[in-house]
């Protein structure tokens, strides 16, 4: 009788375990289908991508279930035997939680086109709230899909109650789960991104919940890891060998070198009429990538900036250093390495460093920063103040401001670009004509949520541009008409800003440097990871002797070294004898060539990418860099391992110099 009772208990336990397993399998499969439907409706991804989404069920979801159900098998049976009703509530509660997490992560994916990772640690709590409020578009469609994810759980719950699984099938599943659990390491598979050629396909296929958990837990466990001084010395010797034309100063300061760069801009520019140093205006346009559509665009949504590119010096193959705005000011204005969390985003005290701001102030320049949002975001204000900037535009949005209700209701970041430009012009007219000046502008309207006062008028212009075109490119533009309308609007705002500068007597002695902070993620096709850093670089000035387009690959890092040596050689400005600049003078080669050695930092503050001349490493995959920054998979294990070693060595130097204040000597 005892044997029969024991057998009955075992059968009951296996039956319940099998029901839970089969419900989980069905739940994950149906959640996959809802995820694809949401992407298909909201992002208009190709229908063929359903194969990628479903493949992830067989490649990631089943392996995840195998791992989880093997680990919880014994605790599950114990709780089921002692408290069967509680066990049922616990299991269903976890399934509901998983469904809700999947829904929230799908919403995040629809906004940034990649799964959530350790980016949650990159911002302060207030910055996270502001980002979520601005980026999340609560609509009837998003609410509908949130509901669908919960409905899917309910459907599987009802199915579970009607299910009578065969003990043989349950046993086979358990055996297969044990085999899969022993043969495969689920976390390693996720970390290595194996199985998919395109990273965009991997992001579609990967299990969103487990990817986020693994990335966040890895960050928490590995944050603060130290490297030995011996490895730093080895990395320093490697870096010096890669830049043997530079005269480095001290092994304790790996990037510190003699300031002996060549002047490449002087031959393109006439001297100012008064032979005084020229005014410099730097314009950084939010999300301004080289291509605002999927492939070669037929439409221009920045006609004014395009005209400046045709009349000035134009580098279409310029690279930013970070995936988001947090890195643009340190890279462009100080040419500093990233460190562990982004140079301007780390804990103070900030590492001592050279910068264009400090050096120009020492040469009599008045430096000003104009931005329609909060300059404190991502450490921008701290960086600017550390570099002794004279003026930072502070936006006062309170209940008396005409923009207060609109900004609060729509969770906008700050003033529309037209209002920012108008405020900047008012300030410029009151600056008492101090010369020369360095003016820095950072636009805002081309950032989520892509809302501004006259959006309906500009969206109408976007639709008129598309006309009756039925191409995929036109379809994408119509889908994201608010984004393209924002670019038309911001382009007009910059046109107004230029009209002001043209009205000034010193316009003829002014140099304009125009670029983007990073490429717009919402209209990036995801097939080429390097392209998300591809921003145009334009130098325009009445002083230019001729216009020229250069196809060579350049970087934000190259702007400060180029301007510094130009001013030193042509206007006898005084600059430090030694510098830590990561960049080189801008490459003015007409044909395509890549001579860059540079890392790239994701929004999560992780470094997965490294470019060295014509080789580009993204995580575990190696590519050849071709004309127009096209990339091609390159199967060469030896070169891939070398590139991985280089990435690791450079990152160790970056963290060491920034965190330990070893960029420049006191």
C-alpha positions in Angstrom: 0.0 0.0 0.0 2.9 2.4 0.8 4.4 1.6 -2.5 1.2 2.3 -4.3 0.9 5.6 -2.4 4.4 6.5 -3.3 3.8 5.6 -7.0 0.7 7.7 -7.0 2.5 10.7 -5.5 5.3 10.4 -8.1 2.7 10.2 -10.9 0.9 13.3 -9.5 4.2 15.2 -9.2 5.3 14.3 -12.8 1.8 15.2 -14.1 1.9 18.7 -12.5 5.5 19.2 -13.6 4.6 18.2 -17.1 1.6 20.6 -17.1 3.8 23.5 -16.0 6.4 22.6 -18.6 3.9 22.4 -21.5 2.2 25.6 -20.4 5.6 27.3 -20.4 6.4 26.0 -23.9 3.1 27.3 -25.2 3.4 30.6 -23.4 6.8 31.4 -24.8 5.8 30.4 -28.3 2.6 32.6 -28.2 4.5 35.5 -26.7 6.9 35.3 -29.6 4.0 35.6 -32.1 2.7 38.7 -30.2 6.2 40.2 -30.1 6.4 39.8 -33.9 3.0 41.3 -34.5 3.9 44.3 -32.3 7.1 44.9 -34.3 5.3 44.3 -37.6 2.5 46.8 -36.8 4.5 49.5 -34.9 7.9 49.3 -36.6 6.8 47.9 -40.0 9.5 45.3 -40.1 9.5 42.9 -43.0 7.1 40.0 -42.7 10.0 37.6 -43.5 11.5 38.6 -40.1 8.9 36.3 -38.5 11.3 33.5 -39.3 14.0 35.2 -37.1 11.6 35.7 -34.3 10.3 32.2 -34.3 13.8 30.7 -34.7 14.6 32.3 -31.3 11.9 30.1 -29.8 13.8 26.9 -30.8 17.3 28.3 -30.3 16.9 30.4 -27.1 13.5 29.8 -25.5 13.5 26.0 -25.4 17.1 26.0 -24.1 16.1 28.5 -21.4 13.2 26.3 -20.4 15.4 23.3 -20.2 17.9 25.1 -18.0 15.2 26.5 -15.7 13.1 23.4 -15.3 16.1 21.2 -14.5 17.3 23.7 -11.8 13.8 24.0 -10.2 12.7 20.3 -10.6 13.5 19.3 -7.0 12.2 22.5 -5.3 9.1 22.3 -7.5 8.4 18.8 -6.5 8.9 19.5 -2.8 6.6 22.5 -2.7 4.1 20.7 -4.9 4.0 17.8 -2.5 3.7 19.9 0.7 1.7 22.9 -0.6 0.1 22.0 -4.0 -2.3 25.0 -4.1 0.5 27.5 -3.1 2.7 25.9 -5.8 0.1 26.5 -8.4 -0.3 30.1 -7.4 3.5 30.6 -7.4 3.9 29.1 -10.9 1.1 31.2 -12.4 2.4 34.3 -10.6 5.8 33.7 -12.2 4.2 33.2 -15.6 2.2 36.4 -15.3 5.3 38.3 -14.2 7.2 36.9 -17.2 4.5 37.9 -19.6 4.5 41.5 -18.1 8.2 41.7 -18.3 8.1 40.6 -21.9 5.5 43.2 -22.7 7.6 46.0 -21.1 10.8 44.9 -22.8 9.0 44.7 -26.1 7.9 48.4 -25.5 11.5 49.2 -24.8 12.6 47.4 -28.0 10.1 49.4 -30.1 11.7 52.6 -28.8 15.4 51.9 -29.1 15.5 48.8 -31.5 17.5 46.6 -29.2 16.9 44.7 -25.9 17.4 46.3 -22.6 20.8 45.9 -21.0 22.9 47.5 -18.3 22.0 51.0 -19.6 19.8 51.3 -16.5 23.1 52.0 -14.5 24.3 54.7 -16.8 21.9 57.4 -15.6 20.7 58.9 -12.3 17.1 57.9 -11.2 15.8 61.3 -12.4 17.5 61.0 -15.7 16.0 57.5 -16.1 12.5 58.9 -15.4 13.0 61.7 -17.8 14.2 59.3 -20.5 11.3 56.9 -20.1 8.8 59.7 -20.1 10.2 61.3 -23.2 10.8 58.0 -25.1 7.6 56.1 -24.3 4.7 56.7 -26.5 1.6 55.6 -24.7 -1.0 54.9 -27.4 -4.0 52.7 -28.0 -1.8 50.3 -29.9 0.8 50.0 -27.1 -2.0 49.5 -24.5 -3.6 46.9 -26.8 -0.4 44.9 -27.0 0.3 45.2 -23.3 -3.1 43.6 -22.8 -2.4 40.9 -25.3 0.6 39.7 -23.5 -1.5 39.1 -20.4 -4.3 37.5 -22.5 -1.7 35.0 -23.8 -1.0 33.9 -20.3 -4.7 33.4 -19.6 -5.1 31.3 -22.7 -2.2 29.0 -21.7 -3.6 28.8 -18.1 -7.0 27.6 -19.5 -5.1 25.2 -21.7 -3.2 23.9 -18.8 -6.3 23.0 -16.9 -7.6 20.9 -19.8 -4.2 19.3 -20.4 -3.5 15.7 -19.5 0.1 15.2 -20.4 1.4 11.7 -21.0 3.9 10.6 -18.4 6.1 9.2 -21.1 6.2 12.5 -22.9 6.9 14.4 -19.7 9.7 12.0 -18.9 11.2 12.4 -22.4 11.1 16.2 -22.0 12.8 16.0 -18.7 15.5 13.7 -20.1 16.1 16.0 -23.1 16.2 19.0 -20.7 18.9 17.3 -18.6 20.9 16.6 -21.7 20.6 20.1 -23.1 21.4 21.6 -19.7 24.6 19.5 -19.4 25.8 20.1 -23.0 25.0 23.8 -23.5 25.8 26.9 -21.4 22.9 29.2 -22.0 24.6 32.4 -20.7 27.6 31.8 -22.9 25.4 31.5 -25.9 23.7 34.8 -25.2 27.0 36.6 -24.4 28.6 35.4 -27.7 25.6 36.2 -29.9 26.2 33.0 -31.8 23.8 31.8 -34.5 23.0 34.9 -36.5 24.9 36.9 -39.1 23.2 40.2 -38.5 23.1 41.7 -35.0 19.6 43.0 -35.8 18.5 39.4 -36.4 20.1 38.4 -33.1 18.2 41.1 -31.2 14.9 39.8 -32.8 15.6 36.2 -31.9 17.1 36.5 -28.4 14.9 35.9 -25.4 14.3 39.5 -24.2 14.0 38.7 -20.5 17.0 36.4 -20.2 19.2 38.8 -22.3 18.4 41.7 -20.0 19.0 39.6 -16.9 22.4 38.3 -18.2 23.6 41.7 -19.3 22.6 43.4 -16.0 23.9 40.7 -13.8 27.2 40.6 -15.7 27.6 44.3 -15.2 26.9 44.2 -11.5 29.4 41.3 -11.0 32.2 42.7 -13.2 31.9 46.5 -12.4 35.0 47.7 -10.8 37.3 45.0 -12.0 41.0 46.0 -11.7 43.8 45.3 -14.1 47.5 44.9 -13.1 50.1 47.6 -13.6 52.1 45.1 -15.6 49.2 44.7 -18.1 48.9 48.5 -18.2 52.5 48.8 -19.1 52.2 46.1 -21.8 49.1 47.9 -23.2 51.0 51.2 -23.2 53.9 49.7 -25.1 51.4 48.3 -27.6 49.7 51.7 -28.1 52.9 53.5 -28.6 54.0 51.0 -31.2 50.7 51.6 -33.1 51.4 55.3 -33.1 55.2 55.3 -33.6 55.2 58.7 -35.4 54.2 60.3 -32.0 56.6 61.3 -29.3 55.2 59.9 -26.1 56.3 61.4 -22.8 55.9 59.1 -19.8 54.8 55.5 -19.4 52.7 56.5 -16.4 50.6 58.7 -18.7 50.0 56.4 -21.7 48.3 58.9 -24.0 50.5 62.0 -23.2 52.6 63.0 -26.2 54.3 66.0 -27.8 51.9 68.3 -29.6 53.4 68.1 -33.1 50.3 67.5 -35.3 50.3 68.8 -38.8 48.0 71.7 -39.9 45.6 70.3 -42.5 43.0 73.1 -42.5 45.3 76.1 -43.2 45.6 75.3 -46.9 41.8 75.4 -47.3 41.2 78.7 -45.5 42.2 82.3 -46.2 43.4 84.5 -43.4 40.9 86.7 -41.6 40.5 90.3 -42.9 41.9 91.7 -39.6 44.4 88.8 -39.2 42.9 88.1 -35.8 41.9 84.5 -34.8 38.6 83.6 -36.4 35.3 83.1 -34.5 34.3 79.4 -34.3 30.7 78.1 -34.2 30.2 74.4 -33.5 26.8 73.0 -34.2 25.9 69.5 -33.0 22.6 68.3 -34.4 20.8 65.6 -32.4 20.5 62.3 -34.2 21.9 63.7 -37.5 23.2 60.6 -39.2 24.6 60.6 -42.7 21.6 58.7 -44.0 18.2 59.3 -42.5 16.6 56.4 -44.4 17.3 52.7 -44.9 19.7 52.8 -47.9 20.7 55.6 -50.3 18.0 58.2 -49.7 16.1 59.8 -52.5 14.8 62.5 -50.2 16.6 65.3 -48.3 15.2 66.3 -45.0 18.1 68.7 -44.2 18.2 70.8 -47.4 20.0 73.7 -45.7 22.7 71.6 -44.2 23.1 69.8 -47.5 23.8 73.1 -49.2 26.5 73.9 -46.6 28.1 70.5 -47.3 28.2 71.3 -51.0 29.8 74.7 -50.4 32.2 73.6 -47.6 34.6 70.9 -46.6 32.6 67.7 -46.3 33.5 64.3 -44.7 30.6 61.9 -45.2 32.5 59.1 -43.4 32.8 60.7 -40.0 32.4 58.6 -36.9 31.0 59.6 -33.5 32.5 57.8 -30.5 29.3 56.9 -28.6 25.9 55.5 -29.4 24.2 58.4 -27.6 24.8 62.1 -26.8 26.7 61.6 -23.6 30.1 61.3 -25.4 29.9 64.0 -28.0 31.2 67.0 -25.9 34.3 65.3 -24.4 35.2 63.7 -27.8 34.7 66.9 -29.9 36.0 69.5 -27.4 38.7 67.5 -25.5 39.5 64.4 -27.6 39.6 62.3 -24.4 39.2 58.6 -23.9 35.9 57.2 -22.6 36.9 55.7 -19.3 34.7 53.1 -17.7 31.4 54.9 -17.9 31.9 57.8 -20.3 34.3 60.7 -19.6 31.7 63.3 -18.5 29.5 60.8 -16.8 31.9 59.4 -14.2 32.1 60.3 -10.5 34.1 63.4 -9.7 36.8 64.6 -9.5 37.1 64.6 -13.3 40.5 63.6 -14.7 42.7 66.6 -15.6 42.7 67.1 -19.3 43.4 69.5 -22.2 40.5 70.9 -24.2 39.7 73.3 -26.9 37.6 75.2 -24.4 40.4 75.8 -22.0 43.0 76.6 -24.7 40.8 79.1 -26.5 39.9 80.8 -23.3 43.6 81.2 -22.6 43.9 82.8 -26.1 41.2 85.4 -25.4 38.1 83.6 -26.7 34.7 83.9 -25.1 33.0 80.4 -25.0 29.2 79.9 -24.8 27.0 76.8 -24.9 23.4 76.9 -26.1 21.0 74.1 -25.6 17.2 74.0 -25.2 17.2 71.3 -22.5 18.8 70.6 -19.2 22.6 71.1 -19.6 23.0 68.9 -16.5 21.9 65.7 -18.3 24.7 63.1 -18.7 27.2 65.3 -17.0 27.3 68.0 -19.8 27.2 71.0 -17.4 29.9 69.4 -15.2 32.1 68.9 -18.2 31.6 72.4 -19.5 32.2 74.0 -16.1 35.3 71.9 -15.6 36.6 73.5 -18.8 35.9 77.1 -17.6 33.2 77.9 -20.2 31.9 81.5 -19.8 28.2 81.0 -20.5 25.8 78.1 -20.3 22.2 78.6 -21.5 19.9 77.7 -18.7 16.3 76.9 -19.7 13.8 78.1 -17.1 10.6 76.2 -17.6 8.1 77.1 -14.9 4.4 77.7 -14.9 4.9 81.3 -16.2 6.7 80.1 -19.3 4.5 79.8 -22.4 6.0 76.3 -23.1 5.3 74.9 -19.6 1.9 73.1 -20.3 3.1 71.7 -23.6 6.4 70.4 -22.4 4.9 68.9 -19.2 2.0 67.2 -21.1 4.2 65.7 -23.8 7.3 64.9 -21.6 9.5 66.9 -23.9 13.1 67.6 -23.1 13.0 71.3 -23.4 12.6 74.2 -25.9 12.0 73.6 -29.5 15.0 74.4 -31.7 13.4 77.6 -33.1 12.9 78.9 -29.5 16.4 77.8 -28.5 17.8 79.7 -31.5 15.8 82.8 -30.7 17.0 82.8 -27.1 20.6 82.3 -28.3 20.3 85.2 -30.7 19.0 87.5 -27.9 21.9 86.5 -25.7 24.4 87.0 -28.6 23.1 90.5 -29.2 23.8 91.4 -25.6 27.4 90.0 -25.5 28.9 93.5 -26.1 30.8 92.3 -29.2 33.5 90.4 -27.3 35.8 88.8 -29.9 36.8 86.2 -30.8 34.1 83.8 -29.7 33.5 80.1 -29.6 29.8 79.3 -29.7 28.6 75.7 -29.2 25.0 74.7 -30.1 23.3 71.3 -29.4 19.9 70.9 -30.9 17.1 69.0 -29.3 13.9 68.7 -31.4 15.1 65.7 -33.4 15.1 63.6 -30.1 12.2 61.6 -28.8 9.3 62.3 -28.5 9.6 64.2 -31.8 6.9 66.7 -31.0 7.0 70.4 -31.6 4.5 73.2 -32.0 4.2 73.2 -35.8 4.6 69.5 -36.3 1.4 69.1 -38.4 2.6 71.6 -41.0 6.0 69.8 -41.3 4.4 66.4 -41.4 2.4 67.6 -44.4 5.6 68.6 -46.1 7.0 65.1 -45.5 4.0 63.4 -47.0 4.2 65.8 -50.0 7.8 64.8 -50.5 6.9 61.1 -50.7 4.0 61.7 -53.0 2.8 58.5 -54.6 6.1 56.7 -54.2 5.4 53.1 -53.2 9.0 52.1 -52.4 10.0 50.7 -49.0 12.0 53.8 -48.4 9.0 56.0 -48.8 6.9 53.7 -46.6 9.5 54.0 -43.8 9.4 57.8 -44.1 5.6 57.8 -43.9 5.7 55.5 -40.9 8.2 57.8 -39.1 6.8 61.1 -40.5 7.1 62.8 -37.2 10.9 62.1 -37.1 11.5 63.4 -40.6 9.3 66.4 -39.9 11.5 67.1 -36.9 14.6 67.2 -39.1 12.9 69.6 -41.6 12.0 71.8 -38.7 15.5 71.7 -37.1 17.1 72.4 -40.5 15.0 75.5 -40.8 16.0 76.5 -37.2 19.6 76.3 -38.2 18.9 78.3 -41.4 17.5 81.1 -39.1 20.7 80.8 -36.9 22.9 81.3 -40.0 20.8 84.3 -41.1 21.7 85.9 -37.8 25.4 85.2 -38.1 25.3 86.5 -41.7 23.9 89.8 -40.4 27.0 90.3 -38.2 30.0 92.3 -39.3 32.3 89.5 -38.3 30.6 86.8 -40.3 33.4 86.9 -42.9 35.8 85.9 -40.1 33.8 82.9 -38.8 34.3 79.2 -39.1 31.3 76.8 -38.7 31.8 73.1 -37.7 28.6 71.1 -38.1 28.1 67.4 -37.3 25.7 65.0 -35.5 26.0 63.6 -32.0 25.1 60.1 -33.3 22.9 58.5 -35.9 19.1 58.3 -35.4 18.4 54.9 -34.0 14.7 54.9 -35.0 15.5 54.9 -38.7 18.6 52.8 -38.6 18.2 49.5 -40.5 20.4 47.6 -38.0 22.2 45.6 -40.7 25.5 47.5 -40.3 26.4 48.2 -36.7 29.2 50.7 -37.6 26.7 52.9 -39.4 25.0 53.9 -36.1 28.1 56.0 -35.5 28.2 57.5 -39.0 27.5 61.2 -38.8 28.4 63.8 -41.4 31.1 66.5 -40.7 30.9 69.9 -42.4 33.3 72.8 -42.1 31.9 75.9 -43.7 33.3 79.4 -43.7 33.4 82.5 -45.9 37.2 82.1 -45.5 37.2 78.9 -47.5 39.1 79.0 -50.8 37.3 76.0 -52.3 34.8 73.3 -51.5 35.9 69.7 -51.2 34.4 66.3 -50.3 36.8 63.9 -48.5 35.9 60.2 -48.4 38.5 59.3 -45.8 37.2 58.0 -42.4 37.5 60.7 -39.7 36.2 61.0 -36.1 34.8 63.4 -33.6 38.2 62.9 -31.9 39.9 64.7 -34.8 38.1 68.0 -34.4 40.0 69.5 -31.5 43.5 68.5 -32.7 42.7 70.0 -36.1 41.4 73.3 -34.9 44.1 73.6 -32.3 47.0 73.2 -34.7 45.3 75.4 -37.3 45.0 78.3 -34.8 48.6 77.7 -33.6 50.2 77.7 -37.0 48.1 80.5 -38.6 47.4 82.9 -35.8 50.2 82.2 -33.3 47.8 81.0 -30.6 49.4 79.4 -27.6 48.7 75.7 -26.9 50.2 73.3 -24.4 53.4 71.6 -25.5 52.1 68.2 -24.5 48.6 66.8 -25.1 46.6 63.5 -24.7 44.4 63.9 -27.8 43.0 60.7 -29.0 42.4 62.0 -32.5 44.6 63.0 -35.5 44.4 66.0 -37.8 41.4 65.4 -40.1 42.3 63.2 -43.0 41.7 65.2 -46.2 42.2 62.2 -48.6 39.6 62.4 -51.4 39.4 58.6 -51.9 38.0 56.2 -49.3 40.6 55.2 -46.7 40.3 54.2 -43.1 43.3 54.8 -40.7 41.3 55.1 -37.5 42.1 53.2 -34.2 39.1 53.8 -32.0 36.7 52.2 -29.6 32.9 52.9 -29.4 30.8 53.1 -26.3 27.2 51.9 -26.3 24.4 53.7 -24.4 24.9 51.0 -21.7 28.5 52.2 -21.3 29.9 48.9 -22.5 32.6 48.7 -25.2 32.0 46.0 -27.7 33.3 47.6 -30.9 36.8 48.5 -32.1 38.0 49.8 -35.5 41.6 49.5 -36.6 42.2 50.7 -40.2 40.0 48.6 -42.4 39.1 46.0 -39.7 36.0 46.4 -37.5 35.2 44.2 -34.5 31.7 44.0 -33.1 31.5 41.8 -30.1 32.7 38.4 -31.4 32.5 39.1 -35.1 35.1 40.6 -37.5 34.3 42.7 -40.5 36.2 44.5 -43.4 35.3 48.2 -43.7 34.6 49.1 -47.3 33.7 52.3 -49.1 30.8 54.3 -47.6 31.4 52.4 -44.4 29.8 49.3 -45.7 31.0 46.2 -43.8 31.6 42.6 -44.9 32.0 39.6 -42.7 35.7 38.5 -42.5 36.4 35.0 -41.4 39.9 35.1 -40.0 40.3 33.7 -36.5 43.9 35.0 -36.0 42.9 38.6 -36.9 39.8 38.4 -34.8 41.7 37.3 -31.8 44.2 40.1 -32.4 41.4 42.7 -32.6 39.9 41.4 -29.4 43.2 41.7 -27.7 43.6 45.3 -29.0 40.1 46.2 -27.8 40.8 44.9 -24.4 44.2 46.6 -24.2 42.8 50.0 -25.3 39.9 49.7 -22.9 42.3 49.0 -20.0 44.3 52.1 -20.9 41.1 54.2 -21.2 39.8 53.2 -17.8 43.2 53.4 -16.2 44.0 57.0 -17.4 40.5 58.4 -16.7 39.8 56.8 -13.4 43.3 57.4 -12.0 43.9 60.9 -13.4 46.7 59.9 -15.7 45.8 61.8 -18.8 48.1 64.8 -18.2 50.7 65.7 -15.7 49.7 68.3 -13.0 
